Amino acid sequence: MAANPVDASSPSATATAARPRVLAVANQKGGVGKTTTAINLGTALAAIGEQVLVIDLDPQGNASTGLGVDRAARRYSIADVLLGERSIAQTTVATSVPRLGVLPANSDLLGFDLQVVEHADRTKKLSTAIETLANDSTLRSRPSYILVDCPPSLSLLTINALVAADAVLVPLQCEFFALEGLSQLLKTIDEIRRSSNPNLYVHGVVVTMYDPRNSLANQVVSDVRGFMGNVVYQTVIPRNVRISESPSHGKPVLLYDLRCAGSQAYLRLASEVLKREGKSLNS
């Protein structure tokens, strides 16, 4: 496995007050709960009091759908922002969750790699857009956190997210090849650190789709904690039917069923994320 690119002493708030903290929700494997985590962690952070923006960087646009943005309503998208045609403020869509906005995605993202392949700054398109937030007078309220829902591949879109991010939050499904996928992602993060974002680190690994009755799931959790140590969040996200149902209603699970085990897990995860950020819930 690759050398672990986690700096346990990484500063939690090195960014200036004007720049939001950017967390890339990433894993090169599909079906591990990236979009579900971006939607529901964003909702939980907003519920706690943070101003949050979810950037949907996946051409499938599932984070947008899960936050209630109909495909027909996505006249503009993150693709327009990356190509410099619109600002983040102009393209962000409000959601039904107070303090939570989404920058939607559509199929226009499919051609992004080809459109910018000859641009010298092709890996910094997202970073540049985020940096302009500090001087955008049209923005009503600046996000304190940006969560970037990455596509399940090492594409130019994912590289843009990692170059722009302060840290990476890694959802990890309880399955046999979990550690293999994690190892590949750590190699990618290490390469990004060496080439273009030396301060990038792993904020944490969150175990998803956990069923305590499954012996393999328990073994995966044990193996991941053995390999990554305290980088793994204490919170685990259970396999929960209400989490699975909520996207079809265009709602985060916290709005769909606040009392279910999945909602409560994401609230705990949000508290744990803020604790690692050095923030008190009473501040």
Buried (B, 14 or more C-beta within 10 A) or exposed (E): EBEBBBEEEBEBEEEEEEBBBBBBBBBBBBEBBBBBBBBBBBBBBBBBBBBBBBBBBBBBBBBBBBBBBEEEEBEBBBBBBBBEEBBBBEBBBBBEBEBBBBBBBBEBBEEBEEBBEEEEEBBBBBBBBBEBBEEEEEBEEBBBBBBBBBBBEBBBBBBBBBBBBBBBBBBBBBBEEBBEBBEBBBBBBBBBBEEBBEEBBBBBBBBBBBEEEEEEBBEBBEEBBEBBEEBBBEBBBBBBEBBEBBBEEBBBBBBBBEEBBBBBBBBBBBBBBBBBBEBEEEE
